Structure formats: structure tokens, C-alpha cells
Amino acid sequence: MLRCIECDAETDRFEPGWRTLLSFDPEQDSFDEAVSYCPECSVREFDFPSRVSPRD
Ligand SMILES: [Zn+2]
């Protein structure tokens, strides 16, 4: 399940427009936890039109 860290929207499945980002922790030399944005918040946060973006 994904939960938007901005507005707490949730989705049971990966839907177009959702973005999941991994934050890299240089001290641990590993990826930290993933953060997800719903389509509305990803547009607001990243300031570009929602595109179908397979988890990148
Ligand atoms: Zn949101």
C-alpha cells in the first residue's frame, strides 16, 4: 500500500501518477525508506504535469 506523505491519501495498488522516491543515506551507504506522493501532490511538489512514471 502506498500512502502520500503530503496528504495521507492511500492506494491499494500502484496507480499512474503516483511517485515513489527512495532517499539515499550516504552514511549507511544504502537506501532509506521510500516516500510516496499521490498524483496531485507530485504535481505540486515536482511542478510538472503528471506523467505515467513507472517506479523510478
Ligand atoms: Zn497527496
N, CA, C, O and the ligand as a Tripos MOL2 file, in Angstrom:
@<TRIPOS>MOLECULE
protein
  225   223    57     0     0
PROTEIN
NO_CHARGES

@<TRIPOS>ATOM
      1 N           0.8470   -1.1940    0.0000 N.3       1 MET1
      2 CA          0.0000    0.0000    0.0000 C.3       1 MET1
      3 C           0.8790    1.2410    0.0000 C.2       1 MET1
      4 O           1.9150    1.3120    0.6620 O.2       1 MET1
      5 N           0.4240    2.1960   -0.7610 N.am      2 LEU2
      6 CA          1.1360    3.4670   -0.7990 C.3       2 LEU2
      7 C           0.3670    4.5030   -0.0040 C.2       2 LEU2
      8 O          -0.8640    4.5170    0.0010 O.2       2 LEU2
      9 N           1.1030    5.3610    0.6600 N.am      3 ARG3
     10 CA          0.4710    6.4850    1.3510 C.3       3 ARG3
     11 C           1.2360    7.7450    1.0170 C.2       3 ARG3
     12 O           2.4590    7.8070    1.1430 O.2       3 ARG3
     13 N           0.4940    8.7410    0.5900 N.am      4 CYS4
     14 CA          1.1020   10.0270    0.2670 C.3       4 CYS4
     15 C           1.5920   10.6950    1.5450 C.2       4 CYS4
     16 O           0.8410   10.8300    2.5120 O.2       4 CYS4
     17 N           2.8440   11.1070    1.5440 N.am      5 ILE5
     18 CA          3.3900   11.7290    2.7440 C.3       5 ILE5
     19 C           2.8830   13.1550    2.9040 C.2       5 ILE5
     20 O           3.0240   13.7500    3.9730 O.2       5 ILE5
     21 N           2.2950   13.7040    1.8500 N.am      6 GLU6
     22 CA          1.8000   15.0720    1.9200 C.3       6 GLU6
     23 C           0.3710   15.1410    2.4520 C.2       6 GLU6
     24 O           0.0770   15.9460    3.3360 O.2       6 GLU6
     25 N          -0.5080   14.3100    1.9240 N.am      7 CYS7
     26 CA         -1.9200   14.4600    2.2520 C.3       7 CYS7
     27 C          -2.5440   13.1870    2.8220 C.2       7 CYS7
     28 O          -3.7470   13.1410    3.0810 O.2       7 CYS7
     29 N          -1.7250   12.1590    3.0130 N.am      8 ASP8
     30 CA         -2.2040   10.9020    3.6070 C.3       8 ASP8
     31 C          -3.1830   10.1470    2.7230 C.2       8 ASP8
     32 O          -3.8850    9.2530    3.1960 O.2       8 ASP8
     33 N          -3.2340   10.4920    1.4610 N.am      9 ALA9
     34 CA         -4.0440    9.6910    0.5480 C.3       9 ALA9
     35 C          -3.4270    8.2940    0.4600 C.2       9 ALA9
     36 O          -2.2110    8.1280    0.5560 O.2       9 ALA9
     37 N          -4.2700    7.3210    0.2800 N.am     10 GLU10
     38 CA         -3.7820    5.9510    0.2080 C.3      10 GLU10
     39 C          -4.2850    5.2630   -1.0510 C.2      10 GLU10
     40 O          -5.3350    5.6110   -1.5910 O.2      10 GLU10
     41 N          -3.5290    4.2960   -1.5000 N.am     11 THR11
     42 CA         -3.9770    3.4770   -2.6250 C.3      11 THR11
     43 C          -3.5110    2.0530   -2.4040 C.2      11 THR11
     44 O          -2.4170    1.8060   -1.8960 O.2      11 THR11
     45 N          -4.3560    1.1340   -2.7930 N.am     12 ASP12
     46 CA         -4.0250   -0.2760   -2.5920 C.3      12 ASP12
     47 C          -3.0640   -0.7920   -3.6430 C.2      12 ASP12
     48 O          -2.3140   -1.7410   -3.4170 O.2      12 ASP12
     49 N          -3.1020   -0.1540   -4.7820 N.am     13 ARG13
     50 CA         -2.2570   -0.6310   -5.8630 C.3      13 ARG13
     51 C          -1.5510    0.5540   -6.5040 C.2      13 ARG13
     52 O          -1.9520    1.7070   -6.3430 O.2      13 ARG13
     53 N          -0.5120    0.2440   -7.2160 N.am     14 PHE14
     54 CA          0.2370    1.3140   -7.8570 C.3      14 PHE14
     55 C          -0.5840    1.8720   -9.0020 C.2      14 PHE14
     56 O          -0.9360    1.1470   -9.9320 O.2      14 PHE14
     57 N          -0.8860    3.1460   -8.9380 N.am     15 GLU15
     58 CA         -1.6900    3.7780   -9.9630 C.3      15 GLU15
     59 C          -0.8600    4.8300  -10.6800 C.2      15 GLU15
     60 O           0.0590    5.4080  -10.1000 O.2      15 GLU15
     61 N          -1.1910    5.0790  -11.9570 N.am     16 PRO16
     62 CA         -0.4410    6.0850  -12.7160 C.3      16 PRO16
     63 C          -0.4620    7.4350  -12.0010 C.2      16 PRO16
     64 O          -1.4950    7.8510  -11.4760 O.2      16 PRO16
     65 N           0.6430    8.0910  -11.9860 N.am     17 GLY17
     66 CA          0.7190    9.4030  -11.3700 C.3      17 GLY17
     67 C           1.3530    9.3790   -9.9940 C.2      17 GLY17
     68 O           1.9130   10.3770   -9.5410 O.2      17 GLY17
     69 N           1.2620    8.2390   -9.3330 N.am     18 TRP18
     70 CA          1.9370    8.1320   -8.0500 C.3      18 TRP18
     71 C           3.4340    8.0740   -8.2720 C.2      18 TRP18
     72 O           3.9170    7.4750   -9.2320 O.2      18 TRP18
     73 N           4.1520    8.7030   -7.3700 N.am     19 ARG19
     74 CA          5.6090    8.6490   -7.4640 C.3      19 ARG19
     75 C           6.1630    8.1340   -6.1430 C.2      19 ARG19
     76 O           5.7420    8.5550   -5.0660 O.2      19 ARG19
     77 N           7.0880    7.2410   -6.2480 N.am     20 THR20
     78 CA          7.7720    6.7340   -5.0590 C.3      20 THR20
     79 C           9.2500    7.0520   -5.1990 C.2      20 THR20
     80 O           9.8980    6.6950   -6.1830 O.2      20 THR20
     81 N           9.7520    7.7200   -4.2060 N.am     21 LEU21
     82 CA         11.1510    8.1080   -4.2330 C.3      21 LEU21
     83 C          11.9000    7.4010   -3.1120 C.2      21 LEU21
     84 O          11.3890    7.2520   -2.0020 O.2      21 LEU21
     85 N          13.0860    6.9800   -3.4110 N.am     22 LEU22
     86 CA         13.9500    6.4270   -2.3800 C.3      22 LEU22
     87 C          14.9430    7.4950   -1.9600 C.2      22 LEU22
     88 O          15.5850    8.1380   -2.7920 O.2      22 LEU22
     89 N          15.0520    7.6670   -0.6650 N.am     23 SER23
     90 CA         16.0520    8.6090   -0.1800 C.3      23 SER23
     91 C          17.3200    7.8440    0.1630 C.2      23 SER23
     92 O          17.2970    6.8520    0.8900 O.2      23 SER23
     93 N          18.4020    8.3240   -0.3690 N.am     24 PHE24
     94 CA         19.6810    7.6430   -0.1690 C.3      24 PHE24
     95 C          20.3830    8.1850    1.0660 C.2      24 PHE24
     96 O          20.5200    9.3950    1.2470 O.2      24 PHE24
     97 N          20.8160    7.2740    1.8960 N.am     25 ASP25
     98 CA         21.5240    7.6610    3.1150 C.3      25 ASP25
     99 C          23.0090    7.3980    2.9240 C.2      25 ASP25
    100 O          23.4460    6.2490    2.9900 O.2      25 ASP25
    101 N          23.7930    8.4500    2.6870 N.am     26 PRO26
    102 CA         25.2200    8.2590    2.3970 C.3      26 PRO26
    103 C          25.9940    7.6460    3.5620 C.2      26 PRO26
    104 O          26.9720    6.9300    3.3470 O.2      26 PRO26
    105 N          25.5670    7.9200    4.7800 N.am     27 GLU27
    106 CA         26.2980    7.3700    5.9250 C.3      27 GLU27
    107 C          26.1390    5.8640    6.0200 C.2      27 GLU27
    108 O          27.0740    5.1410    6.3630 O.2      27 GLU27
    109 N          24.9280    5.4060    5.7080 N.am     28 GLN28
    110 CA         24.6810    3.9600    5.7510 C.3      28 GLN28
    111 C          25.0400    3.3070    4.4210 C.2      28 GLN28
    112 O          25.0800    2.0820    4.3040 O.2      28 GLN28
    113 N          25.2990    4.1480    3.4230 N.am     29 ASP29
    114 CA         25.5620    3.6450    2.0870 C.3      29 ASP29
    115 C          24.4580    2.7120    1.6140 C.2      29 ASP29
    116 O          24.7070    1.6640    1.0180 O.2      29 ASP29
    117 N          23.2450    3.1220    1.8960 N.am     30 SER30
    118 CA         22.1050    2.3020    1.4800 C.3      30 SER30
    119 C          20.8880    3.2020    1.3270 C.2      30 SER30
    120 O          20.8760    4.3590    1.7490 O.2      30 SER30
    121 N          19.8880    2.6380    0.7210 N.am     31 PHE31
    122 CA         18.6730    3.4090    0.5460 C.3      31 PHE31
    123 C          17.8470    3.4110    1.8240 C.2      31 PHE31
    124 O          17.6700    2.3860    2.4820 O.2      31 PHE31
    125 N          17.3550    4.5850    2.1460 N.am     32 ASP32
    126 CA         16.4910    4.7370    3.2930 C.3      32 ASP32
    127 C          15.0760    4.3360    2.8920 C.2      32 ASP32
    128 O          14.8820    3.6690    1.8760 O.2      32 ASP32
    129 N          14.1220    4.7250    3.6570 N.am     33 GLU33
    130 CA         12.7600    4.3310    3.3380 C.3      33 GLU33
    131 C          12.2300    5.0990    2.1260 C.2      33 GLU33
    132 O          12.6790    6.2060    1.8300 O.2      33 GLU33
    133 N          11.2820    4.4980    1.4440 N.am     34 ALA34
    134 CA         10.6780    5.1280    0.2880 C.3      34 ALA34
    135 C           9.5900    6.0920    0.7420 C.2      34 ALA34
    136 O           8.8840    5.8500    1.7210 O.2      34 ALA34
    137 N           9.4760    7.1730    0.0140 N.am     35 VAL35
    138 CA          8.3840    8.1040    0.2650 C.3      35 VAL35
    139 C           7.5450    8.1950   -0.9930 C.2      35 VAL35
    140 O           8.0670    8.1590   -2.1070 O.2      35 VAL35
    141 N           6.2450    8.3120   -0.8060 N.am     36 SER36
    142 CA          5.3340    8.2920   -1.9430 C.3      36 SER36
    143 C           4.5300    9.5830   -2.0030 C.2      36 SER36
    144 O           4.2000   10.1850   -0.9810 O.2      36 SER36
    145 N           4.2310    9.9820   -3.2140 N.am     37 TYR37
    146 CA          3.3890   11.1450   -3.4630 C.3      37 TYR37
    147 C           2.2420   10.7350   -4.3550 C.2      37 TYR37
    148 O           2.4370   10.0400   -5.3520 O.2      37 TYR37
    149 N           1.0340   11.1670   -3.9940 N.am     38 CYS38
    150 CA         -0.1120   10.9210   -4.8510 C.3      38 CYS38
    151 C          -0.0020   11.8250   -6.0840 C.2      38 CYS38
    152 O           0.8160   12.7450   -6.1040 O.2      38 CYS38
    153 N          -0.8210   11.5680   -7.1100 N.am     39 PRO39
    154 CA         -0.7150   12.3740   -8.3350 C.3      39 PRO39
    155 C          -0.8400   13.8720   -8.0780 C.2      39 PRO39
    156 O          -0.0750   14.6640   -8.6270 O.2      39 PRO39
    157 N          -1.7970   14.2580   -7.2500 N.am     40 GLU40
    158 CA         -1.9900   15.6920   -7.0020 C.3      40 GLU40
    159 C          -0.7660   16.3040   -6.3390 C.2      40 GLU40
    160 O          -0.3070   17.3720   -6.7430 O.2      40 GLU40
    161 N          -0.2480   15.6480   -5.3460 N.am     41 CYS41
    162 CA          0.8860   16.2130   -4.6210 C.3      41 CYS41
    163 C           2.1710   16.1210   -5.4320 C.2      41 CYS41
    164 O           3.0500   16.9730   -5.2970 O.2      41 CYS41
    165 N           2.2900   15.1040   -6.2690 N.am     42 SER42
    166 CA          3.5100   15.0180   -7.0590 C.3      42 SER42
    167 C           3.5790   16.1750   -8.0450 C.2      42 SER42
    168 O           4.6550   16.7090   -8.3130 O.2      42 SER42
    169 N           2.4250   16.5600   -8.5830 N.am     43 VAL43
    170 CA          2.4030   17.7130   -9.4760 C.3      43 VAL43
    171 C           2.8190   18.9640   -8.7160 C.2      43 VAL43
    172 O           3.5920   19.7860   -9.2090 O.2      43 VAL43
    173 N           2.2880   19.0870   -7.5070 N.am     44 ARG44
    174 CA          2.5950   20.2770   -6.7180 C.3      44 ARG44
    175 C           4.0600   20.2760   -6.2780 C.2      44 ARG44
    176 O           4.7230   21.3130   -6.3050 O.2      44 ARG44
    177 N           4.5490   19.1280   -5.8810 N.am     45 GLU45
    178 CA          5.9050   19.0490   -5.3630 C.3      45 GLU45
    179 C           6.9500   19.1890   -6.4570 C.2      45 GLU45
    180 O           7.9620   19.8700   -6.2930 O.2      45 GLU45
    181 N           6.6860   18.5410   -7.5570 N.am     46 PHE46
    182 CA          7.7180   18.4810   -8.5880 C.3      46 PHE46
    183 C           7.4590   19.4420   -9.7290 C.2      46 PHE46
    184 O           8.2980   19.6130  -10.6120 O.2      46 PHE46
    185 N           6.2870   20.0740   -9.7070 N.am     47 ASP47
    186 CA          5.9860   21.1330  -10.6480 C.3      47 ASP47
    187 C           6.1280   20.7020  -12.1000 C.2      47 ASP47
    188 O           6.7110   21.4170  -12.9160 O.2      47 ASP47
    189 N           5.6030   19.5550  -12.4100 N.am     48 PHE48
    190 CA          5.4890   19.1690  -13.8090 C.3      48 PHE48
    191 C           4.2580   18.3140  -13.9640 C.2      48 PHE48
    192 O           3.8080   17.6900  -13.0020 O.2      48 PHE48
    193 N           3.7050   18.2750  -15.1620 N.am     49 PRO49
    194 CA          2.4660   17.5420  -15.3700 C.3      49 PRO49
    195 C           2.6390   16.0670  -15.0290 C.2      49 PRO49
    196 O           3.6880   15.4660  -15.2620 O.2      49 PRO49
    197 N           1.5900   15.5180  -14.4770 N.am     50 SER50
    198 CA          1.6330   14.1050  -14.1140 C.3      50 SER50
    199 C           1.8570   13.2410  -15.3390 C.2      50 SER50
    200 O           1.1190   13.3230  -16.3200 O.2      50 SER50
    201 N           2.8670   12.4260  -15.2670 N.am     51 ARG51
    202 CA          3.1400   11.5000  -16.3500 C.3      51 ARG51
    203 C           3.1340   10.0870  -15.7990 C.2      51 ARG51
    204 O           3.4070    9.8520  -14.6220 O.2      51 ARG51
    205 N           2.8280    9.1870  -16.6510 N.am     52 VAL52
    206 CA          2.9280    7.7930  -16.2210 C.3      52 VAL52
    207 C           4.3920    7.4850  -16.0250 C.2      52 VAL52
    208 O           5.1680    7.4410  -16.9800 O.2      52 VAL52
    209 N           4.7580    7.2730  -14.7830 N.am     53 SER53
    210 CA          6.1500    7.0890  -14.4670 C.3      53 SER53
    211 C           6.3270    5.8100  -13.6510 C.2      53 SER53
    212 O           6.1470    5.8160  -12.4340 O.2      53 SER53
    213 N           6.6700    4.7410  -14.3080 N.am     54 PRO54
    214 CA          6.8990    3.5080  -13.5430 C.3      54 PRO54
    215 C           7.9420    3.7670  -12.4730 C.2      54 PRO54
    216 O           8.9240    4.4740  -12.7010 O.2      54 PRO54
    217 N           7.7220    3.1980  -11.3290 N.am     55 ARG55
    218 CA          8.5830    3.4870  -10.1950 C.3      55 ARG55
    219 C          10.0450    3.6440  -10.6020 C.2      55 ARG55
    220 O          10.6880    2.7070  -11.0730 O.2      55 ARG55
    221 N          10.5280    4.8220  -10.4120 N.am     56 ASP56
    222 CA         11.9090    5.0950  -10.8000 C.3      56 ASP56
    223 C          12.7180    5.6140   -9.6350 C.2      56 ASP56
    224 O          13.9060    5.8960   -9.7860 O.2      56 ASP56
    225 ZN         -1.0740   13.7060   -1.7350 Zn       57 ZN57
@<TRIPOS>BOND
     1     1     2 1
     2     2     3 1
     3     3     4 2
     4     3     5 am
     5     5     6 1
     6     6     7 1
     7     7     8 2
     8     7     9 am
     9     9    10 1
    10    10    11 1
    11    11    12 2
    12    11    13 am
    13    13    14 1
    14    14    15 1
    15    15    16 2
    16    15    17 am
    17    17    18 1
    18    18    19 1
    19    19    20 2
    20    19    21 am
    21    21    22 1
    22    22    23 1
    23    23    24 2
    24    23    25 am
    25    25    26 1
    26    26    27 1
    27    27    28 2
    28    27    29 am
    29    29    30 1
    30    30    31 1
    31    31    32 2
    32    31    33 am
    33    33    34 1
    34    34    35 1
    35    35    36 2
    36    35    37 am
    37    37    38 1
    38    38    39 1
    39    39    40 2
    40    39    41 am
    41    41    42 1
    42    42    43 1
    43    43    44 2
    44    43    45 am
    45    45    46 1
    46    46    47 1
    47    47    48 2
    48    47    49 am
    49    49    50 1
    50    50    51 1
    51    51    52 2
    52    51    53 am
    53    53    54 1
    54    54    55 1
    55    55    56 2
    56    55    57 am
    57    57    58 1
    58    58    59 1
    59    59    60 2
    60    59    61 am
    61    61    62 1
    62    62    63 1
    63    63    64 2
    64    63    65 am
    65    65    66 1
    66    66    67 1
    67    67    68 2
    68    67    69 am
    69    69    70 1
    70    70    71 1
    71    71    72 2
    72    71    73 am
    73    73    74 1
    74    74    75 1
    75    75    76 2
    76    75    77 am
    77    77    78 1
    78    78    79 1
    79    79    80 2
    80    79    81 am
    81    81    82 1
    82    82    83 1
    83    83    84 2
    84    83    85 am
    85    85    86 1
    86    86    87 1
    87    87    88 2
    88    87    89 am
    89    89    90 1
    90    90    91 1
    91    91    92 2
    92    91    93 am
    93    93    94 1
    94    94    95 1
    95    95    96 2
    96    95    97 am
    97    97    98 1
    98    98    99 1
    99    99   100 2
   100    99   101 am
   101   101   102 1
   102   102   103 1
   103   103   104 2
   104   103   105 am
   105   105   106 1
   106   106   107 1
   107   107   108 2
   108   107   109 am
   109   109   110 1
   110   110   111 1
   111   111   112 2
   112   111   113 am
   113   113   114 1
   114   114   115 1
   115   115   116 2
   116   115   117 am
   117   117   118 1
   118   118   119 1
   119   119   120 2
   120   119   121 am
   121   121   122 1
   122   122   123 1
   123   123   124 2
   124   123   125 am
   125   125   126 1
   126   126   127 1
   127   127   128 2
   128   127   129 am
   129   129   130 1
   130   130   131 1
   131   131   132 2
   132   131   133 am
   133   133   134 1
   134   134   135 1
   135   135   136 2
   136   135   137 am
   137   137   138 1
   138   138   139 1
   139   139   140 2
   140   139   141 am
   141   141   142 1
   142   142   143 1
   143   143   144 2
   144   143   145 am
   145   145   146 1
   146   146   147 1
   147   147   148 2
   148   147   149 am
   149   149   150 1
   150   150   151 1
   151   151   152 2
   152   151   153 am
   153   153   154 1
   154   154   155 1
   155   155   156 2
   156   155   157 am
   157   157   158 1
   158   158   159 1
   159   159   160 2
   160   159   161 am
   161   161   162 1
   162   162   163 1
   163   163   164 2
   164   163   165 am
   165   165   166 1
   166   166   167 1
   167   167   168 2
   168   167   169 am
   169   169   170 1
   170   170   171 1
   171   171   172 2
   172   171   173 am
   173   173   174 1
   174   174   175 1
   175   175   176 2
   176   175   177 am
   177   177   178 1
   178   178   179 1
   179   179   180 2
   180   179   181 am
   181   181   182 1
   182   182   183 1
   183   183   184 2
   184   183   185 am
   185   185   186 1
   186   186   187 1
   187   187   188 2
   188   187   189 am
   189   189   190 1
   190   190   191 1
   191   191   192 2
   192   191   193 am
   193   193   194 1
   194   194   195 1
   195   195   196 2
   196   195   197 am
   197   197   198 1
   198   198   199 1
   199   199   200 2
   200   199   201 am
   201   201   202 1
   202   202   203 1
   203   203   204 2
   204   203   205 am
   205   205   206 1
   206   206   207 1
   207   207   208 2
   208   207   209 am
   209   209   210 1
   210   210   211 1
   211   211   212 2
   212   211   213 am
   213   213   214 1
   214   214   215 1
   215   215   216 2
   216   215   217 am
   217   217   218 1
   218   218   219 1
   219   219   220 2
   220   219   221 am
   221   221   222 1
   222   222   223 1
   223   223   224 2
@<TRIPOS>SUBSTRUCTURE
     1 MET1         2 RESIDUE 1 A MET
     2 LEU2         6 RESIDUE 1 A LEU
     3 ARG3        10 RESIDUE 1 A ARG
     4 CYS4        14 RESIDUE 1 A CYS
     5 ILE5        18 RESIDUE 1 A ILE
     6 GLU6        22 RESIDUE 1 A GLU
     7 CYS7        26 RESIDUE 1 A CYS
     8 ASP8        30 RESIDUE 1 A ASP
     9 ALA9        34 RESIDUE 1 A ALA
    10 GLU10       38 RESIDUE 1 A GLU
    11 THR11       42 RESIDUE 1 A THR
    12 ASP12       46 RESIDUE 1 A ASP
    13 ARG13       50 RESIDUE 1 A ARG
    14 PHE14       54 RESIDUE 1 A PHE
    15 GLU15       58 RESIDUE 1 A GLU
    16 PRO16       62 RESIDUE 1 A PRO
    17 GLY17       66 RESIDUE 1 A GLY
    18 TRP18       70 RESIDUE 1 A TRP
    19 ARG19       74 RESIDUE 1 A ARG
    20 THR20       78 RESIDUE 1 A THR
    21 LEU21       82 RESIDUE 1 A LEU
    22 LEU22       86 RESIDUE 1 A LEU
    23 SER23       90 RESIDUE 1 A SER
    24 PHE24       94 RESIDUE 1 A PHE
    25 ASP25       98 RESIDUE 1 A ASP
    26 PRO26      102 RESIDUE 1 A PRO
    27 GLU27      106 RESIDUE 1 A GLU
    28 GLN28      110 RESIDUE 1 A GLN
    29 ASP29      114 RESIDUE 1 A ASP
    30 SER30      118 RESIDUE 1 A SER
    31 PHE31      122 RESIDUE 1 A PHE
    32 ASP32      126 RESIDUE 1 A ASP
    33 GLU33      130 RESIDUE 1 A GLU
    34 ALA34      134 RESIDUE 1 A ALA
    35 VAL35      138 RESIDUE 1 A VAL
    36 SER36      142 RESIDUE 1 A SER
    37 TYR37      146 RESIDUE 1 A TYR
    38 CYS38      150 RESIDUE 1 A CYS
    39 PRO39      154 RESIDUE 1 A PRO
    40 GLU40      158 RESIDUE 1 A GLU
    41 CYS41      162 RESIDUE 1 A CYS
    42 SER42      166 RESIDUE 1 A SER
    43 VAL43      170 RESIDUE 1 A VAL
    44 ARG44      174 RESIDUE 1 A ARG
    45 GLU45      178 RESIDUE 1 A GLU
    46 PHE46      182 RESIDUE 1 A PHE
    47 ASP47      186 RESIDUE 1 A ASP
    48 PHE48      190 RESIDUE 1 A PHE
    49 PRO49      194 RESIDUE 1 A PRO
    50 SER50      198 RESIDUE 1 A SER
    51 ARG51      202 RESIDUE 1 A ARG
    52 VAL52      206 RESIDUE 1 A VAL
    53 SER53      210 RESIDUE 1 A SER
    54 PRO54      214 RESIDUE 1 A PRO
    55 ARG55      218 RESIDUE 1 A ARG
    56 ASP56      222 RESIDUE 1 A ASP
    57 ZN57       225 GROUP 0 **** ****
